[in-house]
């Protein structure tokens, strides 16, 4: 089942995306519309990583890494923006 660590990472990403999707049913007040993008990206990357031995192409894996980096950058910017808003509220 797990030929290498990349397959394991793929299954972890798939389980994580399913967990985040379940959050919308368990706690809808915490779920945001931006999380749909994260769920989609994690699911696509998880499928590619878990089946990479079948469609091994360096270009596909490189695209997968760019696809994984995009939500990380987006959520980092969002976190910094929220910290700035909290800091402004504390200073008032």
C-alpha positions in Angstrom: 0.0 0.0 0.0 2.7 2.5 1.0 5.5 2.1 -1.5 7.4 5.1 -0.2 6.9 8.2 2.0 5.3 10.2 -0.8 2.4 7.7 -0.9 2.0 8.1 2.9 2.0 11.9 2.5 -0.7 11.6 -0.1 -3.0 9.6 2.2 -2.3 12.0 5.0 -3.4 14.9 2.7 -6.5 13.1 1.7 -7.5 12.3 5.3 -6.8 16.0 6.3 -9.0 17.3 3.5 -11.8 14.9 4.5 -11.4 16.1 8.1 -11.6 19.8 7.1 -14.7 19.0 5.0 -16.3 17.3 8.0 -15.8 20.4 10.0 -18.4 22.2 7.9 -21.0 19.7 9.2 -19.8 19.5 12.8 -19.1 23.2 13.4 -20.5 25.3 10.6 -19.8 28.6 12.5 -16.0 27.9 12.3 -16.0 26.9 8.6 -15.2 29.6 6.1 -15.7 29.7 2.4 -11.9 29.9 1.8 -11.6 26.4 3.3 -13.2 25.0 0.2 -10.1 26.0 -1.8 -7.9 24.3 0.8 -10.0 21.2 0.7 -9.8 21.0 -3.0 -6.1 21.6 -3.2 -5.3 19.1 -0.5 -7.5 16.5 -2.1 -6.0 16.9 -5.6 -2.4 16.9 -4.2 -3.2 13.9 -2.0 -4.5 11.9 -5.0 -1.5 12.8 -7.1 0.9 11.9 -4.3 -0.8 8.6 -3.5 -0.8 7.5 -7.1 2.5 9.1 -8.2 4.1 5.7 -8.9 1.5 5.2 -11.7 1.8 8.5 -13.3 5.3 9.5 -12.4 6.2 12.7 -14.2 8.5 15.3 -12.8 6.4 18.1 -14.2 3.3 16.8 -12.5 5.0 16.5 -9.1 6.5 20.0 -9.5 3.0 21.4 -10.3 1.8 19.6 -7.2 4.3 21.3 -5.0 3.3 24.7 -6.5 -0.3 23.8 -5.8 0.5 23.0 -2.2 2.5 26.2 -1.7 -0.4 28.5 -2.9 -2.7 27.9 0.1 0.2 28.1 2.5 1.1 31.5 1.2 -2.5 32.6 1.1 -3.2 31.6 4.7 0.1 33.1 5.9 -1.0 36.5 4.4 -4.4 36.1 5.9 -3.0 35.4 9.3 -0.7 38.4 9.2 -3.6 40.6 8.1 -5.7 39.3 11.1 -2.8 39.9 13.5 -2.6 43.5 12.3 -6.3 44.0 12.8 -6.1 42.6 16.3 -3.1 44.8 17.1 -5.0 47.9 15.9 -8.0 46.9 18.1 -5.7 46.4 21.1 -4.0 49.8 20.6 -7.4 51.7 20.7 
